[in-house]
Amino acid sequence: MAQILTVASIVALVGLLGWRYADRLFERRHHATGSAGRDHPIEQPPFEQRVYKASAQDFLHGAADLTFGFLILGLGFFMLMWVIATG
């Protein structure tokens, strides 16, 4: 049963991502080749993006938060599998 739920969850996630981003992908592909099939340069509006320079302390706090987040998710998944296996 757990394998079926896992496969169904993965298929649902891929379907949702495909449904959400397919239009952008096909639109980008259409603009790249043009309507006549010839290659045209893609016109992109100029924009400026500021580069965020994090301090070492910010980086370490973020890395620690990410590590503990994965640890908590891993333990939760382990407990779920334990309950399913022994329940």
C-alpha positions, 0 to 999 in steps of 0.5 A: 500500500505504501508503494502505491501511495508513493508512486501516486504522489510522485505522479501527482507531483510531476503532473502538477509541475507539468501543468503549471510550467508547460505553458512557459516552456512551450512559449519560450520554445515558440519565441526561440524558433519564431513563426517561420522556423528560423532562429531569432534572438530572444529579446529580453528586457534589461533588468538589474538584480542586486547580488546579496552577499551574506556574512559567514554567520548568516550562511552558517545559520542557514546551513544549520537550519537546512540541516535540522529541517532535513533531520526533522523530515527524515525522522518524521518519514522514518516514524511514518514507515515504522508505524506502517510496518508495525501497525 
